[in-house]
Each structure stands twice: as C-alpha cells, then as structure tokens.
Amino acid sequence: MQSLIGKLPRVRGQYRENVELSRVNWFNIGGPAEVVFKPADVEDLRFFLKEKAENIPVTVIGVGSNLLVRDAGITGVVIRLGRGFAAIEAKGEEIIAEAGALDANVAAFAAEKNVSGLEFLSGIPGTIGGALAMNAGAYGTEISNVFISAEAVDGHGGKHEIPAEKIGFSYRKNSIPKDWIFISTRLKGKLGDKEKILDRMREIAKSREETQPIRTRTSGSTFKNPPGMKAWELVEKSGCRGLKIGGAQVSEKHCNFFINNGGATAHDMEELFAEVQKRVLEKTGISLELEIKIVGKYA
Ligand SMILES: Cc1cc2nc3c(=O)[nH]c(=O)nc-3n(C[C@H](O)[C@H](O)[C@H](O)COP(=O)(O)OP(=O)(O)OC[C@H]3O[C@@H](n4cnc5c(N)ncnc54)[C@H](O)[C@@H]3O)c2cc1C
C-alpha cells in the first residue's frame, strides 16, 4: 500500500512518518502522528494546503503545552511550524512575531527592545500560534489586550489578515474558522524601562515557581475558570487534590494542573478529567469545561 507521504504534495519542507508525539508535548503522552510536516516557509505551507487531497486530515500543533494526544495518535498530517516560523522583530512599540516563535522568546526580545506590556508571555511555555489559538494570558493580561492583527492561512492555502475587530477573542478562544493556521502576529506594547521589564519577568518566574508544578509533565490549566470563580478552588473543595487514576494525578501543588507521574496514558488522563468533573458537579453544581485540547484517536 502506498504510504501517506507518497500521496502528499512535493514540498520544500520536511515530512516524517510515524513520529512519536509523546516526545513533543508537555504531558509526554500519546501515540504517533501518521506524518509530521514542517513547512520550509509560508509559501511552502500554502502550497501544501492548496495541493493536498481534501480527505487527508490536518492537525496543527505548537509545542503541545496545552494538549492531550490520545493513545492511538493522530491520523493524517500534523503540522508543526518550526525554525522557518520563529522570527521576531520590533518596530517602535510594536513586536511582530511569527507563529512558531516561543512566547518566552518574544517576551525576552521585547524586553531587549525596551518594550513593556508583553512580560506576561515570559511564563507561558507555548508558541505564539498556540497563544493566539488559546488567547493565552497570565497575571492580568491576555494576548487580546496587546493584539493588533494576525496573519493566517486557511485550509486551502488562502492568506488572510485578521484585524482585532475580526478575531473574536474571548476567554481562552477566538472565533476564526477552526482550520485556519496562524502564521504571524503584530502585538502592541509601550516603550518602557528595560530593568523594570526584566524585574517584572523575574517576579512572574518566581511566582510560578512557588505556585505551579512547572517542572513536571503537565499541560498547564486543565479546566477553564467558570465566571467569577477559580477552577482550582472548585477542584480542591470537591476533595480532588492529589487524586490519581493510573499514572495520572491532580497536582498536590496546584489543583488545576494535572500531572503524568510516569507511565500515564491519555486514557488515564481523560478518566481523571471526567472523574474530577463529576465530583465537582456533585459537590458544587458547577460543570467544569476543559481548557486543554484533546486530539487524536482512542487506542
Ligand atoms: C507549566 C505550564 C504553564 C502554563 N501557564 C499558562 C498560563 O499562564 N496562561 C495560559 O494561557 N496558558 C498556560 N499554559 C498553557 C499553554 O502554554 C498555552 O495554552 C499555550 O498558548 C499553548 O501553546 P502551544 O504552542 O503549546 O500550543 P499547543 O498546546 O500545541 O496547541 C494548543 C491549541 O493551539 C492550536 N494551535 C497551535 N498553534 C497554532 C497555529 N499556528 N495556528 C492555529 N492554531 C494553533 C492547536 O491546534 C491546539 O488547539 C501553561 C502550560 C504549562 C505546561
């Protein structure tokens, strides 16, 4: 039988078959991708999307810091924006970043250019593409607060400029079509003092170190905060701190972070999500909604 790569357009970037996704997500969980495609640049990505057969599914991932990949992996093509999409530049108070750039690198670059307002990105361990998809935020600022515009490519390779009034940001989401892939963004900061910016970034790092299990196999906040409430408080109130299923556990340090203690399957993790949702509903009457995105097939 012809391999999937044999059916894909001839691109300038790289295809790899049967790639273990557990190595490239923060939980270290999940089965393989049938094919991973790393486009050489935007035109290569557009060419791929325009030429590929309609029936080949495409999934885009960043660095998998808000992602649970199921145990049988992902069918079709997983797109990862690598080195060809990591450029960052400054124009006065504006920072222009490609979607594969790490949030932490964008924050550090902004500090270097004396641009304040992007310090919150320093502690978010994802890419700019992931931050736009999730409207990522921390310490009182989210990407929507500093957003000017983004560029994205649709499922057929068409390129779109998305201004602030069209992106429809709300809590941890946006309203652009699901198959669009962000390729870059323009963010607005303010000219400031480098030392103060770096101090703020150090404060954020210290606070995270004290309150979050950032050195474990975790995928960040598991559930969205319901309006006016904190998900971690509801999880704690429902007696779920430290709760375990298989190798998956609710963190003792921060109840909205779930961790892979080693050997956890995606199945363990999903069972734990469901068990916590059930206990929280029984105890408080509130339905917790997942913030983590789940992709792939059940084993
Ligand atoms: C220790 C830890 C701390 C965290 N703290 C925070 C925090 O303070 N605030 C916060 O908001 N999040 C936090 N997170 C969660 C996570 O880092 C963010 O949601 C981040 O924005 C995800 O980026 P990513 O590149 O890892 O995306 P992934 O996890 O790989 O993907 C997440 C979603 O984004 C989509 N996506 C990725 N790239 C693109 C693209 N180019 N175009 C379109 N869609 C795309 C994927 O399809 C998927 O639906 C934390 C996670 C960890 C592990």
The ligand as an SDF file (V2000), in Angstrom:
LIG
                    3D

 53 58  0  0  0  0  0  0  0  0999 V2000
    3.6020   24.7950   33.0840 C   0  0  0  0  0  0  0  0  0  0  0  0
    2.5480   25.4230   32.2020 C   0  0  0  0  0  0  0  0  0  0  0  0
    2.0790   26.6890   32.4970 C   0  0  0  0  0  0  0  0  0  0  0  0
    1.0920   27.2910   31.6810 C   0  0  0  0  0  0  0  0  0  0  0  0
    0.6500   28.5510   32.0010 N   0  0  0  0  0  0  0  0  0  0  0  0
   -0.2600   29.1450   31.2090 C   0  0  0  0  0  0  0  0  0  0  0  0
   -0.7330   30.4730   31.5030 C   0  0  0  0  0  0  0  0  0  0  0  0
   -0.3170   31.0970   32.4570 O   0  0  0  0  0  0  0  0  0  0  0  0
   -1.6400   31.0120   30.6710 N   0  0  0  0  0  0  0  0  0  0  0  0
   -2.1270   30.3560   29.5810 C   0  0  0  0  0  0  0  0  0  0  0  0
   -2.9550   30.9250   28.8540 O   0  0  0  0  0  0  0  0  0  0  0  0
   -1.7070   29.1060   29.2850 N   0  0  0  0  0  0  0  0  0  0  0  0
   -0.8060   28.4930   30.0520 C   0  0  0  0  0  0  0  0  0  0  0  0
   -0.3820   27.2330   29.7550 N   0  0  0  0  0  0  0  0  0  0  0  0
   -0.9680   26.5180   28.6160 C   0  0  0  0  0  0  0  0  0  0  0  0
   -0.2410   26.6980   27.2830 C   0  0  0  0  0  0  0  0  0  0  0  0
    1.1350   27.0060   27.4790 O   0  0  0  0  0  0  0  0  0  0  0  0
   -0.8890   27.7720   26.3920 C   0  0  0  0  0  0  0  0  0  0  0  0
   -2.2430   27.4710   26.1060 O   0  0  0  0  0  0  0  0  0  0  0  0
   -0.1360   27.9510   25.0780 C   0  0  0  0  0  0  0  0  0  0  0  0
   -0.6680   29.0810   24.4300 O   0  0  0  0  0  0  0  0  0  0  0  0
   -0.2490   26.7390   24.1450 C   0  0  0  0  0  0  0  0  0  0  0  0
    0.6870   26.9390   23.0910 O   0  0  0  0  0  0  0  0  0  0  0  0
    1.3220   25.7010   22.3030 P   0  0  0  0  0  0  0  0  0  0  0  0
    2.1910   26.2620   21.2520 O   0  0  0  0  0  0  0  0  0  0  0  0
    1.9530   24.7520   23.2490 O   0  0  0  0  0  0  0  0  0  0  0  0
    0.0150   25.0620   21.6580 O   0  0  0  0  0  0  0  0  0  0  0  0
   -0.4400   23.5320   21.6860 P   0  0  0  0  0  0  0  0  0  0  0  0
   -0.6440   23.1030   23.1030 O   0  0  0  0  0  0  0  0  0  0  0  0
    0.4530   22.7280   20.8400 O   0  0  0  0  0  0  0  0  0  0  0  0
   -1.8630   23.6630   20.9810 O   0  0  0  0  0  0  0  0  0  0  0  0
   -2.9430   24.2990   21.6690 C   0  0  0  0  0  0  0  0  0  0  0  0
   -4.0100   24.6620   20.6300 C   0  0  0  0  0  0  0  0  0  0  0  0
   -3.4910   25.6760   19.7890 O   0  0  0  0  0  0  0  0  0  0  0  0
   -3.6510   25.3080   18.4150 C   0  0  0  0  0  0  0  0  0  0  0  0
   -2.5330   25.8930   17.6670 N   0  0  0  0  0  0  0  0  0  0  0  0
   -1.2130   25.8130   17.9270 C   0  0  0  0  0  0  0  0  0  0  0  0
   -0.5010   26.5010   17.0040 N   0  0  0  0  0  0  0  0  0  0  0  0
   -1.4010   27.0280   16.1420 C   0  0  0  0  0  0  0  0  0  0  0  0
   -1.3080   27.8490   14.9510 C   0  0  0  0  0  0  0  0  0  0  0  0
   -0.1270   28.2560   14.4680 N   0  0  0  0  0  0  0  0  0  0  0  0
   -2.4630   28.1960   14.3240 N   0  0  0  0  0  0  0  0  0  0  0  0
   -3.6710   27.7750   14.7830 C   0  0  0  0  0  0  0  0  0  0  0  0
   -3.8210   27.0090   15.8820 N   0  0  0  0  0  0  0  0  0  0  0  0
   -2.7000   26.6370   16.5580 C   0  0  0  0  0  0  0  0  0  0  0  0
   -3.6440   23.7810   18.4260 C   0  0  0  0  0  0  0  0  0  0  0  0
   -4.3120   23.2670   17.2850 O   0  0  0  0  0  0  0  0  0  0  0  0
   -4.3980   23.4920   19.7240 C   0  0  0  0  0  0  0  0  0  0  0  0
   -5.7910   23.5610   19.5120 O   0  0  0  0  0  0  0  0  0  0  0  0
    0.5970   26.5970   30.5560 C   0  0  0  0  0  0  0  0  0  0  0  0
    1.0780   25.3180   30.2510 C   0  0  0  0  0  0  0  0  0  0  0  0
    2.0440   24.7320   31.0570 C   0  0  0  0  0  0  0  0  0  0  0  0
    2.5660   23.3680   30.7060 C   0  0  0  0  0  0  0  0  0  0  0  0
  1  2  1  0
  2  3  1  0
  2 52  2  0
  3  4  2  0
  4  5  1  0
  4 50  1  0
  5  6  2  0
  6  7  1  0
  6 13  1  0
  7  8  2  0
  7  9  1  0
  9 10  1  0
 10 11  2  0
 10 12  1  0
 12 13  2  0
 13 14  1  0
 14 15  1  0
 14 50  1  0
 15 16  1  0
 16 17  1  0
 16 18  1  0
 18 19  1  0
 18 20  1  0
 20 21  1  0
 20 22  1  0
 22 23  1  0
 23 24  1  0
 24 25  2  0
 24 26  1  0
 24 27  1  0
 27 28  1  0
 28 29  2  0
 28 30  1  0
 28 31  1  0
 31 32  1  0
 32 33  1  0
 33 34  1  0
 33 48  1  0
 34 35  1  0
 35 36  1  0
 35 46  1  0
 36 37  1  0
 36 45  1  0
 37 38  2  0
 38 39  1  0
 39 40  1  0
 39 45  2  0
 40 41  1  0
 40 42  2  0
 42 43  1  0
 43 44  2  0
 44 45  1  0
 46 47  1  0
 46 48  1  0
 48 49  1  0
 50 51  2  0
 51 52  1  0
 52 53  1  0
M  END
$$$$
